Amino acid sequence: MFQNILKLFLCLLLCIAVVSPTADAQEYGTIQALATVVTSLSVIGNSNLQFGAVTPGINKSVDKSTVGSAGEWLITGVANAEVTLDITLPDSLVTVDSLAFMRISFSNTDASYDDGTGTGQTGPAGTLNPVNFTTLRLGAGATLYVWIGGTVLPSISQTGGDYASDIVLTVAYTGN
């Protein structure tokens, strides 16, 4: 009986040896998952769009190239990165007490930009339509300037006083 158990044990051992795969030819390789987070965008409003004194019943315009009166933003981020620009425009300026409104309008050529390839506000790199969403690239110096003009349309019976409304420039990286 001991011989039968020994034979059974040897048979099992032989079966295990034949069926078991060998692991002596295995190799492996390792890689890493890597990412670089780009510098955050900065959008700074440098100058307000200033119409100055306005006469009731007479429209008044400010051109985007008028230094000191046109609105100006400075955008900084990663050099040559693609960004989207979306300008939220008011349809009216409002008095501090919100009791009087004065219409404001913007044409499709009332904004411009310079990515360093132009000569600044009076010789920008290009014109923007402030009503539409736009895609541009930051310049090689990692900056982009945007200027905006517009026209106020006071009524003949426009209430006197100071009027204001926000113009908001939203900028985001596209990933390109």
Rosetta blueprint (number, residue, H / E / L):
1 M L
2 F H
3 Q H
4 N H
5 I H
6 L H
7 K H
8 L H
9 F H
10 L H
11 C H
12 L H
13 L H
14 L H
15 C H
16 I H
17 A H
18 V H
19 V H
20 S L
21 P L
22 T L
23 A L
24 D L
25 A L
26 Q L
27 E L
28 Y L
29 G L
30 T L
31 I L
32 Q L
33 A L
34 L L
35 A L
36 T L
37 V L
38 V L
39 T L
40 S L
41 L L
42 S E
43 V E
44 I E
45 G E
46 N E
47 S E
48 N L
49 L L
50 Q L
51 F L
52 G L
53 A L
54 V L
55 T L
56 P L
57 G L
58 I L
59 N L
60 K E
61 S E
62 V E
63 D L
64 K L
65 S L
66 T L
67 V L
68 G L
69 S L
70 A L
71 G E
72 E E
73 W E
74 L E
75 I E
76 T E
77 G L
78 V L
79 A L
80 N L
81 A L
82 E E
83 V E
84 T E
85 L E
86 D E
87 I E
88 T E
89 L L
90 P L
91 D L
92 S E
93 L E
94 V E
95 T E
96 V L
97 D L
98 S L
99 L L
100 A L
101 F E
102 M E
103 R E
104 I E
105 S E
106 F L
107 S L
108 N L
109 T L
110 D L
111 A E
112 S E
113 Y E
114 D E
115 D L
116 G L
117 T L
118 G L
119 T L
120 G L
121 Q L
122 T L
123 G L
124 P L
125 A L
126 G E
127 T E
128 L E
129 N L
130 P L
131 V L
132 N L
133 F L
134 T E
135 T E
136 L E
137 R E
138 L L
139 G L
140 A L
141 G L
142 A L
143 T E
144 L E
145 Y E
146 V E
147 W E
148 I E
149 G L
150 G E
151 T E
152 V E
153 L E
154 P L
155 S L
156 I L
157 S L
158 Q L
159 T L
160 G L
161 G L
162 D L
163 Y E
164 A E
165 S L
166 D L
167 I L
168 V E
169 L E
170 T E
171 V E
172 A E
173 Y E
174 T L
175 G L
176 N L
